[in-house]
Amino acid sequence: MSADESFALTDYKVIIFDCYGTLCDWESGIYEALLPLLYRNRESAGTWTRKETLLKFTEIEKDLQDKDPSVLYADLLSNAHAALTASLGESELSNEEEHAVFGASVRDWALFPDTVDALRVLERHYKLVILSNVDHASFAYTHAKLSGATRAELAAYTRPPSAKRWLPNASPDGNSKSPFSLILTAQDTGAYKPDPRGMLSALEIIDEQFGVKKEEVLVVAQSLFHDIDASSKLGVSGVWIDREGAVMGLESLESGDPPKWKRRYRTLGEMAEAVEAEVE
């Protein structure tokens, strides 16, 4: 399903992916990690829907990201859990361990079932880049999963502390099976999307490192708010992965404005099939 049939996927050389929501099922991860809090509280137990819970949480998260983009994502999640706890009338201080557990839950968030196979198809045709609102330590676990590796191999998917830029599939030791040519997190850029500093940093590095201008860069993401709408303002084309049941990051659908994406697919696997069809 397309908002613009006049362009070809194969006209692009680099894909910038959002990770959480696009490649990884962050909504299920967040919701399931919130259930212990929700179940024990009279206001939320049995009354808050999944959608209502996620929208309440994301508003808290966005507010915290705006207030202090220097906070690491694991800590920001912990702080958001504390704020939600307080909004339900519980003491934040009595649940510090629970807040920390929630902050570390990123490592347990599952990938969408089509993700790994689709990435292996797409890496044959593009340089793949991650631009994600996450921190280095949390992303290592997701990176290993995206690469088809196990936690026992985590070291190969953890950003080296001394690395100025992380180009994982250019690793000289050959231990990494990462599909990504570049990984940038909020910890690297000092900004949480949709702040344009993250995307501008990514475009600058892509130009310097790979000689690819923004006209040949494609943003592929589920969140319209964090990625598609924000990048379109910078003149970067986008593909919307409209994951079934997703509720976060879709505020602009209610605005009535023309869509900012060039193509819309239900899964990343569907997009990968479309690329293969164009190539053939």
Secondary structure, 3 states (H helix, E strand, C coil): CECCCCCCHHHCCEEEECCECCCECHHHHHHHHHHHHHHHCCCCCCCCCHHHHHHHHHHHHHHHHHHCCCCCHHHHHHHHHHHHHHHCCCCCHHHHHHHHHHHCHHHHCCECCCHHHHHHHHCCCCEEEEEECCCHHHHHHHHHHHCCCCHHHHHHHCCCCCCCCECHHHCCCCCCCCCEEEEEEHHHHCCCCCCHHHHHHHHHHHHHHHCCCHHHEEEEECCHHHHHHHHHCCCCEEEEECCCCCCCCCHHHHCCCCCCCCEEECCHHHHHHHHHHHHC
